[in-house]
Amino acid sequence: MKTDLAKTLSIRGQHGLFNYIAQSRTGAIVEALSDKKRANFAAGAGITTLEDISIYTEEGEVKLSEVFIKLHEVLGEQDAPSAKAADAELKALFAKALPNYDAGRFYVSHMKKVVEWYNELKKYASLEFMTDQDREAAAKEEA
C-alpha cells in the first residue's frame, strides 16, 4: 500500500510520524505510525505534512518524497544511518543521494530528521508514495 505524504504528519515536539485520521473541534485526530495510538492535537501544535516539506538544493527545492526515493536508491534495502550517526556519515549519505544539496541551508540537524523519517516510513509504512493521480482515483472511488 502506498504512503500518502499529504496525510503523514510531523508534529513539533513529538517523536515520530503520525497519520491524519480526522479533523476535531480543536485540531486534528492523529494516529502514531509506530504504535497506532491515537491522539488529538490542537491546530496550533505545529503540524506539518511531509508532502509540504522540501530540501534546498543549489538549483531550487526538491520535494521530500523525491529525497526519500533517492535515499532508497543509494541505500537499497538497508536502513539509513541513525540520527545519532556522525555528522560526516550523514553528510556523505546526502552527498551521494542528493549531491547538489545546499549546505548553507540544509543542515545536519535537518539530515537527522530526514533519516529518522525515512527509517520510520520504511519500518511502519511504505517508501512507495501516492501521487496526485492516485489521490484523484481514490476520491472517485469514494464518491
C-alpha positions, 0 to 999 in steps of 0.5 A, spaced: 500 500 500 502 506 498 504 512 503 500 518 502 505 524 504 499 529 504 496 525 510 503 523 514 504 528 519 510 531 523 508 534 529 513 539 533 515 536 539 513 529 538 517 523 536 515 520 530 510 520 524 503 520 525 497 519 520 491 524 519 485 520 521 480 526 522 479 533 523 476 535 531 473 541 534 480 543 536 485 540 531 486 534 528 485 526 530 492 523 529 494 516 529 502 514 531 505 510 525 509 506 530 504 504 535 497 506 532 495 510 538 491 515 537 491 522 539 488 529 538 492 535 537 490 542 537 491 546 530 496 550 533 501 544 535 505 545 529 503 540 524 506 539 518 505 534 512 511 531 509 508 532 502 509 540 504 516 539 506 522 540 501 530 540 501 534 546 498 538 544 493 543 549 489 538 549 483 531 550 487 527 545 492 526 538 491 520 535 494 521 530 500 518 524 497 523 525 491 529 525 497 526 519 500 526 515 493 533 517 492 535 515 499 532 508 497 536 508 491 543 509 494 541 505 500 537 499 497 534 495 502 538 497 508 536 502 513 539 509 513 544 511 518 541 513 525 540 520 527 545 519 532 550 517 526 556 522 525 555 528 522 560 526 516 556 519 515 550 523 514 553 528 510 556 523 505 549 519 505 546 526 502 552 527 498 551 521 494 543 521 494 542 528 493 549 531 491 547 538 489 544 539 496 545 546 499 549 546 505 548 553 507 541 551 508 540 544 509 543 542 515 545 536 519 540 537 524 535 537 518 539 530 515 537 527 522 530 528 521 530 526 514 533 519 516 529 518 522 523 519 517 525 515 512 527 509 517 520 510 520 516 510 513 520 504 511 519 500 518 511 502 519 509 504 512 511 504 505 517 508 501 512 507 495 508 514 495 501 516 492 501 521 487 496 526 485 493 521 480 492 516 485 489 521 490 484 523 484 482 515 483 481 514 490 476 520 491 472 517 485 472 511 488 469 514 494 464 518 491 
